[in-house]
Amino acid sequence: MSPAADKKKAVRWAAFFAVLIFLNIPAIAFAQASCPEIHVKIPNIKNSTGNIACGIFESPEGFPREFLGSAKAIIIRKIQKTQAQCGFSDIPPGTYAIAVIHDENMNAELDTNWMGVPTEGYGFSNTTIDEFGAPAFSAASFRYDGGNLDLTIKLEY
């Protein structure tokens, strides 16, 4: 090839790459960074009936009994193959506790028998369940630094 043909070929390739870069500028400029989140995995659900409700609390007030009224955020998920996940985003750094219930009959509360013993599954962050009832906020709480955090909460029935 002649030097003039080589120059034309180089200019075409340069123009081609410039167009590719130009077409990707909007994708680069408007790409959203992933939002930090507290990911909660619930692996051992007794059955796939009903919903899983996850509530995140920022203080002992109402934890865990006043789920609907006191939680900072509540996420309700359908159960898929005896597993569920809840993701809390836009949560500022701080100290939190999470309560999870398996609402089998979908009445938006943890059902109990006449003695007050739960008849549906329940679990808490950062703690195991003892036979004397729900843990205190201080026992279930954890520090959150504002980044991604993965938790697994096993339910008791």
Buried (B, 14 or more C-beta within 10 A) or exposed (E): EEEEEEEEEEEEEEEEEEEEEEEEEEEEEEEEEEEBBBBBBBEBBEEEEBBBBBBBBBBBEBBBEEBEEBBBBBBBBEBEEEBBBBBBEEBEEEEBBBBBBBBBEEEEBBEEEEEEEBEBBBBBBBBEBEEEEBBEBEBBBBEBEEEEBEBEBBBBE
